[in-house]
Amino acid sequence: MRKVILALAMVLILPVVFQSCKNDDNNEFSLVGTEWVYKLTIMDTEIETHLKFLDATRMQILYFQDGEESEDPEMGTYTVSGSKIVLTSEDGSTLSGTINGNKMTFVDSGMQVVFEKM
């Protein structure tokens, strides 16, 4: 009887133990609906660049100077593969970076630009 109970317990428990979660096999995450900001202060003027991820491929770039929107927003696209991200602007130029937690880092013309998730 003891062996029957042990076998029954194994049959009931093992499927739970070996079941994998969908996210275990896919380390990508969604940026949809998130907004990221890069802040820079030059001579007492605060300049911000915001990245808004609108859906699975489209993003919007907004620029602010001292808290006020300074230019018309730009549209662009993006792709994410693991922790790598590639932004493509309306004119076709691209910028590659990495995502690590709440930080998105790009290197542009030798300058490191770090966006933080809002």
N, CA, C and O of each residue as an XYZ file, in Angstrom:
472
protein
N       0.830     -1.193      0.000
C       0.000      0.000      0.000
C       0.876      1.260      0.000
O       0.560      2.257     -0.649
N       1.966      1.186      0.735
C       2.873      2.320      0.819
C       3.443      2.664     -0.562
O       3.558      3.839     -0.908
N       3.801      1.642     -1.352
C       4.352      1.852     -2.692
C       3.303      2.458     -3.618
O       3.639      3.279     -4.472
N       2.056      2.073     -3.466
C       0.972      2.602     -4.302
C       0.787      4.093     -4.023
O       0.636      4.884     -4.954
N       0.797      4.475     -2.766
C       0.639      5.883     -2.384
C       1.825      6.699     -2.913
O       1.640      7.795     -3.441
N       3.040      6.162     -2.769
C       4.232      6.846     -3.254
C       4.171      7.009     -4.778
O       4.484      8.080     -5.299
N       3.774      5.967     -5.483
C       3.661      6.036     -6.941
C       2.601      7.043     -7.361
O       2.808      7.806     -8.305
N       1.463      7.051     -6.666
C       0.395      7.999     -6.967
C       0.865      9.436     -6.724
O       0.575     10.329     -7.520
N       1.575      9.651     -5.650
C       2.104     10.983     -5.341
C       3.072     11.441     -6.428
O       3.052     12.604     -6.833
N       3.923     10.520     -6.902
C       4.875     10.866     -7.951
C       4.147     11.231     -9.252
O       4.536     12.174     -9.941
N       3.104     10.487     -9.578
C       2.341     10.751    -10.796
C       1.673     12.127    -10.720
O       1.568     12.825    -11.728
N       1.228     12.510     -9.536
C       0.552     13.795     -9.382
C       1.524     14.971     -9.278
O       1.216     16.070     -9.739
N       2.691     14.749     -8.680
C       3.630     15.846     -8.419
C       4.568     16.098     -9.591
O       4.839     17.257     -9.905
N       5.071     15.066    -10.246
C       6.071     15.245    -11.307
C       5.626     16.151    -12.445
O       6.430     16.967    -12.896
N       4.390     16.058    -12.937
C       4.008     16.986    -14.012
C       4.094     18.451    -13.587
O       4.412     19.314    -14.404
N       3.819     18.732    -12.335
C       3.908     20.103    -11.834
C       5.362     20.548    -11.755
O       5.684     21.682    -12.109
N       6.241     19.665    -11.294
C       7.650     19.995    -11.137
C       8.314     20.258    -12.483
O       9.122     21.178    -12.610
N       7.974     19.448    -13.492
C       8.643     19.560    -14.778
C       7.941     20.461    -15.785
O       8.403     20.599    -16.918
N       6.846     21.065    -15.393
C       6.151     21.976    -16.298
C       6.954     23.262    -16.377
O       7.330     23.826    -15.350
N       7.218     23.727    -17.589
C       7.954     24.983    -17.719
C       6.976     26.109    -17.971
O       5.902     25.918    -18.542
N       7.372     27.269    -17.536
C       6.568     28.459    -17.785
C       6.890     28.982    -19.179
O       7.995     28.780    -19.682
N       5.933     29.647    -19.796
C       6.126     30.219    -21.122
C       7.298     31.192    -21.105
O       8.082     31.218    -22.054
N       7.438     31.994    -20.046
C       8.492     32.999    -19.977
C       9.872     32.406    -19.735
O      10.878     33.079    -19.958
N       9.939     31.133    -19.276
C      11.236     30.505    -19.073
C      11.965     30.334    -20.396
O      13.189     30.451    -20.448
N      11.232     30.060    -21.458
C      11.832     29.807    -22.756
C      11.997     31.067    -23.586
O      12.633     31.022    -24.639
N      11.448     32.182    -23.148
C      11.472     33.415    -23.919
C      11.911     34.537    -22.987
O      11.122     35.009    -22.169
N      13.183     34.971    -23.109
C      13.698     35.976    -22.191
C      13.396     37.396    -22.645
O      13.856     38.356    -22.027
N      12.626     37.539    -23.719
C      12.264     38.868    -24.181
C      11.116     39.406    -23.341
O      10.346     38.641    -22.760
N      11.010     40.699    -23.282
C       9.963     41.343    -22.517
C       9.351     42.426    -23.376
O       9.904     42.793    -24.412
N       8.234     42.928    -22.956
C       7.522     43.917    -23.749
C       7.846     45.332    -23.280
O       7.881     45.611    -22.082
N       8.078     46.203    -24.228
C       8.266     47.631    -23.945
C       6.980     48.412    -24.177
O       6.918     49.605    -23.881
N       5.954     47.751    -24.704
C       4.706     48.421    -25.056
C       4.139     49.160    -23.847
O       3.978     48.594    -22.766
N       3.840     50.447    -24.064
C       3.255     51.270    -23.004
C       4.264     51.871    -22.042
O       3.878     52.591    -21.122
N       5.553     51.593    -22.233
C       6.553     52.163    -21.323
C       7.119     53.456    -21.899
O       7.060     53.706    -23.103
N       7.667     54.265    -21.002
C       8.305     55.521    -21.395
C       9.652     55.610    -20.687
O       9.767     55.302    -19.501
N      10.663     56.032    -21.429
C      12.031     56.116    -20.931
C      12.525     57.538    -21.153
O      12.148     58.180    -22.133
N      13.373     58.039    -20.245
C      13.822     59.432    -20.344
C      15.342     59.522    -20.186
O      15.951     58.811    -19.387
N      15.928     60.421    -20.977
C      17.334     60.786    -20.871
C      17.371     62.268    -20.544
O      16.789     63.086    -21.257
N      18.066     62.611    -19.449
C      18.137     64.012    -19.017
C      19.570     64.517    -19.113
O      20.529     63.815    -18.792
N      19.676     65.767    -19.569
C      20.963     66.415    -19.722
C      20.795     67.883    -19.348
O      19.844     68.532    -19.783
N      21.711     68.404    -18.549
C      21.673     69.823    -18.186
C      22.875     70.521    -18.795
O      24.021     70.127    -18.580
N      22.587     71.577    -19.569
C      23.634     72.379    -20.194
C      23.387     73.831    -19.816
O      22.359     74.407    -20.172
N      24.323     74.413    -19.100
C      24.242     75.827    -18.688
C      22.861     76.156    -18.109
O      22.174     77.042    -18.618
N      22.460     75.464    -17.071
C      21.194     75.666    -16.357
C      19.947     75.380    -17.203
O      18.839     75.716    -16.784
N      20.100     74.780    -18.361
C      18.961     74.398    -19.186
C      18.834     72.886    -19.151
O      19.759     72.164    -19.523
N      17.667     72.411    -18.695
C      17.443     70.971    -18.644
C      16.829     70.508    -19.955
O      15.788     71.010    -20.381
N      17.482     69.553    -20.582
C      17.019     68.989    -21.843
C      16.677     67.526    -21.593
O      17.461     66.790    -20.996
N      15.504     67.114    -22.053
C      15.072     65.731    -21.890
C      14.671     65.153    -23.238
O      14.084     65.834    -24.079
N      14.998     63.894    -23.420
C      14.524     63.130    -24.571
C      13.729     61.959    -24.011
O      14.223     61.211    -23.168
N      12.504     61.806    -24.480
C      11.633     60.720    -24.024
C      11.413     59.741    -25.168
O      11.200     60.144    -26.311
N      11.466     58.455    -24.852
C      11.104     57.398    -25.786
C       9.824     56.761    -25.275
O       9.789     56.225    -24.168
N       8.767     56.821    -26.088
C       7.490     56.182    -25.746
C       7.279     55.016    -26.701
O       7.293     55.190    -27.920
N       7.086     53.844    -26.147
C       6.879     52.646    -26.964
C       5.383     52.409    -27.100
O       4.717     51.997    -26.150
N       4.865     52.673    -28.292
C       3.425     52.701    -28.543
C       2.817     51.321    -28.746
O       1.727     51.037    -28.249
N       3.523     50.466    -29.476
C       3.054     49.095    -29.691
C       4.282     48.216    -29.887
O       5.386     48.609    -29.509
N       4.110     47.042    -30.468
C       5.209     46.079    -30.572
C       6.320     46.501    -31.533
O       7.391     45.893    -31.527
N       6.091     47.531    -32.361
C       7.132     47.957    -33.303
C       7.301     49.472    -33.407
O       8.334     49.936    -33.891
N       6.316     50.254    -32.966
C       6.385     51.715    -33.154
C       6.721     52.438    -31.845
O       6.301     52.043    -30.757
N       7.493     53.510    -32.004
C       7.842     54.346    -30.860
C       7.736     55.813    -31.252
O       7.689     56.166    -32.431
N       7.700     56.647    -30.232
C       7.635     58.088    -30.437
C       8.781     58.710    -29.641
O       9.057     58.303    -28.513
N       9.447     59.703    -30.240
C      10.542     60.411    -29.584
C      10.074     61.835    -29.328
O       9.686     62.547    -30.254
N      10.113     62.246    -28.056
C       9.688     63.597    -27.678
C      10.867     64.340    -27.054
O      11.685     63.749    -26.348
N      10.941     65.633    -27.321
C      12.022     66.470    -26.810
C      11.444     67.564    -25.921
O      10.440     68.187    -26.263
N      12.087     67.791    -24.778
C      11.650     68.823    -23.841
C      12.841     69.696    -23.463
O      13.972     69.224    -23.349
N      12.554     70.986    -23.271
C      13.552     71.915    -22.775
C      12.936     72.655    -21.599
O      11.911     73.320    -21.745
N      13.562     72.538    -20.432
C      13.046     73.118    -19.187
C      11.579     72.738    -18.956
O      10.770     73.575    -18.554
N      11.246     71.468    -19.214
C       9.911     70.955    -18.934
C       8.866     71.195    -20.006
O       7.750     70.688    -19.896
N       9.197     71.957    -21.041
C       8.235     72.236    -22.107
C       8.655     71.520    -23.382
O       9.833     71.482    -23.736
N       7.658     70.952    -24.067
C       7.962     70.254    -25.309
C       8.550     71.249    -26.296
O       7.951     72.291    -26.564
N       9.735     70.927    -26.843
C      10.459     71.905    -27.652
C      10.377     71.663    -29.150
O      10.636     72.578    -29.932
N      10.028     70.469    -29.565
C       9.935     70.156    -30.995
C       8.757     69.225    -31.209
O       8.228     68.642    -30.263
N       8.354     69.092    -32.463
C       7.330     68.109    -32.781
C       7.886     66.720    -32.520
O       9.062     66.461    -32.777
N       7.054     65.829    -32.013
C       7.532     64.460    -31.780
C       7.908     63.780    -33.095
O       7.345     64.075    -34.149
N       8.860     62.875    -33.007
C       9.260     62.075    -34.160
C       8.729     60.666    -33.962
O       8.594     60.196    -32.832
N       8.433     60.004    -35.052
C       8.019     58.609    -35.003
C       9.183     57.742    -35.453
O      10.042     58.183    -36.217
N       9.203     56.522    -34.979
C      10.230     55.575    -35.378
C       9.765     54.164    -35.085
O       8.649     53.943    -34.615
N      10.626     53.226    -35.367
C      10.328     51.830    -35.087
C      11.440     51.262    -34.217
O      12.490     51.880    -34.040
N      11.192     50.078    -33.681
C      12.206     49.424    -32.859
C      12.055     47.920    -32.941
O      10.986     47.395    -33.251
N      13.157     47.237    -32.653
C      13.141     45.783    -32.507
C      13.904     45.439    -31.239
O      14.868     46.113    -30.875
N      13.464     44.386    -30.576
C      14.123     43.903    -29.367
C      14.417     42.427    -29.553
O      13.563     41.661    -29.999
N      15.638     42.038    -29.206
C      16.026     40.632    -29.222
C      16.842     40.381    -27.960
O      17.994     40.804    -27.858
N      16.234     39.690    -27.003
C      16.905     39.510    -25.715
C      17.071     40.860    -25.051
O      16.091     41.578    -24.853
N      18.307     41.218    -24.703
C      18.560     42.523    -24.073
C      19.013     43.571    -25.080
O      19.324     44.699    -24.697
N      19.054     43.216    -26.356
C      19.483     44.153    -27.403
C      18.271     44.872    -27.991
O      17.212     44.275    -28.186
N      18.449     46.176    -28.272
C      17.388     46.966    -28.899
C      17.986     47.769    -30.042
O      19.117     48.248    -29.952
N      17.224     47.913    -31.116
C      17.631     48.744    -32.254
C      16.488     49.716    -32.538
O      15.354     49.306    -32.784
N      16.807     51.014    -32.499
C      15.847     52.069    -32.824
C      16.107     52.524    -34.251
O      17.256     52.655    -34.671
N      15.041     52.763    -34.989
C      15.161     53.281    -36.352
C      14.288     54.523    -36.469
O      13.080     54.465    -36.237
N      14.900     55.645    -36.831
C      14.162     56.903    -36.941
C      13.469     57.005    -38.288
O      13.657     56.159    -39.162
N      12.665     58.048    -38.447
C      11.925     58.262    -39.697
C      12.847     58.379    -40.904
O      12.480     57.975    -42.008
N      14.047     58.931    -40.703
C      14.977     59.109    -41.827
C      15.793     57.848    -42.119
O      16.633     57.846    -43.019
N      15.545     56.764    -41.349
C      16.218     55.495    -41.603
C      17.480     55.262    -40.805
O      18.054     54.175    -40.869
N      17.935     56.271    -40.041
C      19.133     56.062    -39.231
C      18.803     55.148    -38.051
O      17.688     55.162    -37.530
N      19.791     54.355    -37.643
C      19.574     53.394    -36.567
C      20.512     53.648    -35.401
O      21.579     54.243    -35.552
N      20.091     53.185    -34.244
C      20.878     53.287    -33.029
C      20.675     51.992    -32.257
O      19.542     51.619    -31.952
N      21.771     51.305    -31.940
C      21.698     50.036    -31.226
C      22.091     50.233    -29.773
O      22.962     51.041    -29.451
N      21.431     49.477    -28.900
C      21.737     49.578    -27.487
C      21.365     48.313    -26.738
O      21.037     47.283    -27.328
N      21.425     48.424    -25.418
C      21.096     47.295    -24.558
C      20.127     47.750    -23.471
O      20.090     48.921    -23.092
N      19.349     46.794    -22.985
C      18.421     47.049    -21.889
C      18.856     46.194    -20.717
O      19.066     44.988    -20.850
N      18.990     46.837    -19.563
C      19.355     46.121    -18.346
C      18.501     46.682    -17.212
O      18.794     47.752    -16.678
N      17.452     45.962    -16.849
C      16.548     46.435    -15.805
C      15.828     47.693    -16.247
O      15.140     47.694    -17.268
N      15.983     48.768    -15.480
C      15.327     50.038    -15.777
C      16.221     50.996    -16.558
O      15.944     52.194    -16.617
N      17.292     50.476    -17.157
C      18.207     51.324    -17.920
C      18.335     50.803    -19.347
O      18.456     49.601    -19.586
N      18.304     51.746    -20.287
C      18.477     51.457    -21.710
C      19.684     52.288    -22.149
O      19.642     53.517    -22.085
N      20.759     51.630    -22.595
C      22.020     52.306    -22.869
C      22.374     52.246    -24.347
O      22.316     51.188    -24.975
N      22.744     53.404    -24.891
C      23.182     53.528    -26.279
C      24.537     54.222    -26.278
O      24.847     54.993    -25.369
N      25.339     53.945    -27.297
C      26.583     54.687    -27.510
C      26.460     55.323    -28.879
O      26.339     54.635    -29.893
N      26.492     56.662    -28.894
C      26.326     57.422    -30.133
C      27.493     58.376    -30.271
O      27.692     59.246    -29.422
N      28.267     58.220    -31.334
C      29.448     59.058    -31.595
C      30.387     59.077    -30.394
O      30.935     60.123    -30.044
N      30.571     57.920    -29.767
C      31.476     57.804    -28.634
C      30.900     58.259    -27.308
O      31.560     58.133    -26.276
N      29.688     58.783    -27.310
C      29.061     59.262    -26.076
C      28.013     58.253    -25.602
O      27.148     57.826    -26.367
N      28.112     57.883    -24.328
C      27.142     56.952    -23.757
C      25.894     57.713    -23.318
O      25.976     58.704    -22.592
N      24.730     57.225    -23.777
C      23.454     57.848    -23.452
C      22.625     56.787    -22.724
O      22.374     55.707    -23.258
N      22.200     57.113    -21.488
C      21.455     56.144    -20.683
C      20.054     56.690    -20.408
O      19.886     57.715    -19.748
N      19.057     55.980    -20.930
C      17.654     56.308    -20.660
C      17.226     55.507    -19.438
O      17.642     54.364    -19.253
N      16.389     56.122    -18.608
C      15.837     55.431    -17.445
C      14.344     55.297    -17.605
O      13.669     56.206    -18.087
N      13.835     54.148    -17.195
C      12.385     53.892    -17.288
C      11.668     54.773    -16.291
O      12.073     54.897    -15.135
N      10.574     55.393    -16.771
C       9.788     56.269    -15.897
C       8.758     55.458    -15.145
O       7.994     56.011    -14.354
